[in-house]
Amino acid sequence: MQIHKWNTELSKCDELYFVELIDKGPSVIIRLEDGASRNYEVLLENCGPYVVADEDLLTRYWCIKDVAIGWTFTVSHSPLALFFSDVLEADSLTHYVVSTMDTCIEVLSEYVPEVRIV
């Protein structure tokens, strides 16, 4: 498993908090807020499977990720992609992670999620 920096608007935040996740069928919206009360959305169009977990799951990444990598990163050779490899064409999917102070959202997607300030 290897972690790679994914530069987004969220990468610059000092603190980041999970607000809500809205599942709209093939699309998912993740709403977040930073320490300065700015609001963000991560839009996932036609995404594959996703997992929302507490900070316990993040400890798996903390031991291997560089502190400077920020809140958003991708994972290659990930356990999540391996788990779904029998039912999905996992080679065409990228494993994206949005981490916050207390939540970890992991998504397998063919498309790069859009991160925007709202």
PyMOL commands that set and color helices and strands:
alter all, ss='L'
color gray80, all
select helices_A, chain A and resi 9-12+55-62+67-69+79-84+90-92
alter helices_A, ss='H'
color red, helices_A
select strands_A, chain A and resi 2-5+16-24+27-34+39-44+50-54+72-76+94-99+103-109+114-117
alter strands_A, ss='S'
color yellow, strands_A
deselect
rebuild
show_as cartoon
